[in-house]
Amino acid sequence: MLMSRLNAFDWGAVILSIIGALNWGLVGAFQFDLVGAIFGDMTALSRLIYIIVGLAGIYLILTVIKMAQSD
């Protein structure tokens, strides 16, 4: 089962990717950037959050590929 294979780091990546997806949904639907609203528009902190969310997405792509190959 997929859920039993996820460790804490994997779950962190999943949560960050969900946050990123919700933020993009808000940007697309309402032109509202929640991360920018909370942490400032393109401040160093908001840019760091965007980078971490992007890295989480890349990590999940690699994790899914690895899981698919092990089945």
C-alpha positions in Angstrom: 0.0 0.0 0.0 1.3 3.4 -0.9 0.5 5.1 2.4 2.5 2.6 4.4 5.6 3.4 2.2 5.7 7.1 3.1 8.1 8.2 5.8 8.0 11.6 7.6 10.1 13.3 4.9 7.7 12.1 2.2 4.7 13.3 4.1 6.4 16.7 4.5 6.9 16.9 0.8 3.3 15.9 0.2 2.0 18.6 2.6 4.3 21.3 1.0 3.1 20.3 -2.5 -0.6 20.6 -1.4 0.1 24.0 0.1 1.7 25.0 -3.2 -1.2 23.6 -5.2 -3.7 25.5 -3.1 -1.7 28.7 -3.5 -1.6 28.3 -7.3 -5.4 27.6 -7.2 -5.9 30.9 -5.4 -3.7 32.7 -7.8 -5.5 31.3 -10.8 -9.0 31.7 -9.5 -8.8 35.0 -7.5 -5.4 36.5 -8.4 -4.6 36.2 -4.7 -1.1 34.9 -3.6 -1.5 33.6 -0.1 2.2 33.1 0.5 2.9 36.7 -0.7 0.1 38.0 1.5 1.5 36.3 4.6 5.2 36.7 4.1 5.4 39.7 1.7 5.5 40.0 -2.0 8.8 38.4 -3.2 10.6 38.9 0.0 13.5 36.6 0.8 11.3 34.5 3.1 8.5 34.1 0.5 11.1 33.3 -2.2 12.6 30.6 0.1 9.1 29.1 0.7 8.5 29.0 -3.1 11.9 27.3 -3.5 11.2 24.7 -0.8 7.7 24.0 -2.3 9.3 23.5 -5.7 12.0 21.2 -4.3 9.2 19.2 -2.6 7.5 18.8 -5.9 10.7 17.5 -7.6 11.3 15.2 -4.6 7.8 13.7 -5.1 8.3 13.2 -8.8 11.4 11.2 -8.0 9.7 9.3 -5.2 6.8 8.3 -7.4 9.2 7.1 -10.1 11.1 5.1 -7.6 7.9 3.5 -6.2 6.6 2.7 -9.6 9.9 0.9 -10.5 9.9 -1.1 -7.3 6.4 -2.6 -8.0 
